[in-house]
Amino acid sequence: EEFSKETIDHISKLALLDLSEEEKEKLSKELGDIINYFKKLDDLDTSNIKPTTHPIEGLKNVFREDIPWKSLSNEEALKNAQHKKDGFFKAPRILKEK
């Protein structure tokens, strides 16, 4: 199953991507392949498979212990910022208004 040109145009517009016609054709096929793969997974009989939350049983959290410490004050964080407004970093607009 391949995606229609209109669907690819819509997806690329939402993602703010300017795609060539060649890229759109390639993306249509690749997305279709992904959807077809998921359809195959939907057809699998998993009625005898026990649900799991992790693919490896007995897996423990391997993150370090969260030790809180004093962080920067708002003034310290903003003191070297070139652009700031009302106590926040100010960044240039990247999305166009409609």
RAZIPE-V105020 format. One record per backbone hydrogen bond with DSSP energy under -0.5 kcal/mol. NH is the residue of the N-H (numbers start at 1). CO is the residue of the C=O. If there is no record, write none. Layout:
nh=NH co=CO
nh=NH co=CO
This chain:
nh=3 co=28
nh=8 co=4
nh=9 co=5
nh=10 co=6
nh=11 co=7
nh=12 co=8
nh=13 co=9
nh=14 co=10
nh=15 co=11
nh=16 co=13
nh=17 co=12
nh=19 co=17
nh=24 co=20
nh=25 co=21
nh=26 co=22
nh=27 co=23
nh=28 co=24
nh=29 co=25
nh=30 co=26
nh=31 co=27
nh=32 co=28
nh=33 co=29
nh=34 co=30
nh=35 co=31
nh=36 co=32
nh=37 co=33
nh=38 co=34
nh=39 co=35
nh=40 co=36
nh=41 co=37
nh=42 co=38
nh=43 co=39
nh=44 co=40
nh=44 co=41
nh=46 co=44
nh=49 co=46
nh=50 co=48
nh=57 co=55
nh=59 co=56
nh=67 co=65
nh=68 co=66
nh=77 co=73
nh=78 co=74
nh=79 co=75
nh=81 co=78
nh=84 co=82
nh=85 co=88
nh=88 co=85
nh=90 co=83
nh=91 co=89
